[in-house]
Amino acid sequence: MNKPEMADSDDGLFKPGNKLRHIKSGGFYKIIFLANVEATLEPAYVYESLQSHDFWIRPKLEMEDGCFELISE
């Protein structure tokens, strides 16, 4: 079994500091960094809600599936 590659912040569609809008909910978020899920080493984004300031983690593939759009400052 091959070991999955570790996430590299340059590999993601979104970069630290990017601001996003969730298309369905309209919520606004800021990317903190690209990390790895410990159990699977799957790349995942750590991001912050700009409304509640809660932090969230979402798999990279799910985050980049078109549900979020990059917004300008």
ROKEDREN-320308 format. One record per residue (C-alpha): residue in one letter; residue number from 1; x, y negated, z negated. Coordinates in nm, 4 decimals, decimal comma. Last residue first. Layout:
N
resn:resi:x:y:z
A:NUM:X:Y:Z
...
***
This chain:
73
resn:resi:x:y:z
E:73:-1,1389:-4,1951:0,1174
S:72:-1,2263:-3,9733:0,4089
I:71:-1,4370:-3,6621:0,3710
L:70:-1,3416:-3,3045:0,4506
E:69:-1,6439:-3,0835:0,4989
F:68:-1,7363:-2,7832:0,2892
C:67:-1,9693:-2,4935:0,3791
G:66:-1,7703:-2,4180:0,6959
D:65:-1,6136:-2,0862:0,5927
E:64:-1,2958:-2,2470:0,4489
M:63:-1,3962:-2,2180:0,0829
E:62:-1,5068:-1,8575:0,1323
L:61:-1,1777:-1,7594:0,2952
K:60:-0,9780:-1,9423:0,0269
P:59:-1,1584:-1,7722:-0,2622
R:58:-1,3280:-2,0227:-0,4958
I:57:-1,2115:-2,1524:-0,8338
W:56:-1,3935:-2,4321:-1,0164
F:55:-1,3087:-2,7153:-1,2523
D:54:-1,5770:-2,9294:-1,4163
H:53:-1,5384:-3,3059:-1,3751
S:52:-1,9207:-3,3406:-1,3732
Q:51:-1,9633:-3,5614:-1,0651
L:50:-1,6246:-3,5364:-0,8914
S:49:-1,6361:-3,1596:-0,9277
E:48:-1,2802:-3,0313:-0,9424
Y:47:-1,1067:-2,7718:-0,7257
V:46:-0,8863:-2,4667:-0,7622
Y:45:-0,8667:-2,2953:-0,4252
A:44:-0,8121:-1,9225:-0,3933
P:43:-0,5569:-1,6961:-0,2263
E:42:-0,6168:-1,3264:-0,3033
L:41:-0,3479:-1,1910:-0,5361
T:40:-0,5989:-0,9161:-0,6226
A:39:-0,6045:-0,9074:-1,0022
E:38:-0,4356:-1,2434:-1,0607
V:37:-0,6387:-1,4505:-0,8156
N:36:-0,3781:-1,6669:-0,6429
A:35:-0,3550:-2,0478:-0,6255
L:34:-0,4194:-2,3324:-0,3795
F:33:-0,4220:-2,6708:-0,5495
I:32:-0,6356:-2,9478:-0,7036
I:31:-0,8865:-3,0006:-0,4217
K:30:-1,1385:-3,2735:-0,5052
Y:29:-1,5136:-3,2205:-0,4955
F:28:-1,8336:-3,4002:-0,3962
G:27:-2,1783:-3,2421:-0,4134
G:26:-2,4182:-3,2646:-0,1180
S:25:-2,5721:-2,9294:-0,2129
K:24:-2,5759:-2,7644:0,1328
I:23:-2,2815:-2,9447:0,2978
H:22:-2,0467:-2,9364:-0,0001
R:21:-1,8513:-3,2597:0,0385
L:20:-1,4740:-3,2564:0,0175
K:19:-1,1943:-3,4771:-0,1114
N:18:-0,8349:-3,3829:-0,0354
G:17:-0,5959:-3,4368:-0,3292
P:16:-0,4190:-3,1029:-0,2862
K:15:-0,4543:-2,9862:0,0755
F:14:-0,7451:-2,8202:0,2566
L:13:-0,7004:-2,5803:0,5505
G:12:-0,4691:-2,3762:0,3320
D:11:-0,1292:-2,2396:0,4260
D:10:0,0727:-2,5390:0,2994
S:9:-0,0242:-2,4614:-0,0611
D:8:0,1320:-2,1166:-0,0222
A:7:-0,0685:-1,8270:-0,1576
M:6:0,1217:-1,5084:-0,2376
E:5:0,1327:-1,2423:0,0302
P:4:-0,0590:-0,9222:-0,0395
K:3:0,1471:-0,6194:-0,1534
N:2:0,1385:-0,3394:0,0988
M:1:0,0000:0,0000:0,0000
***
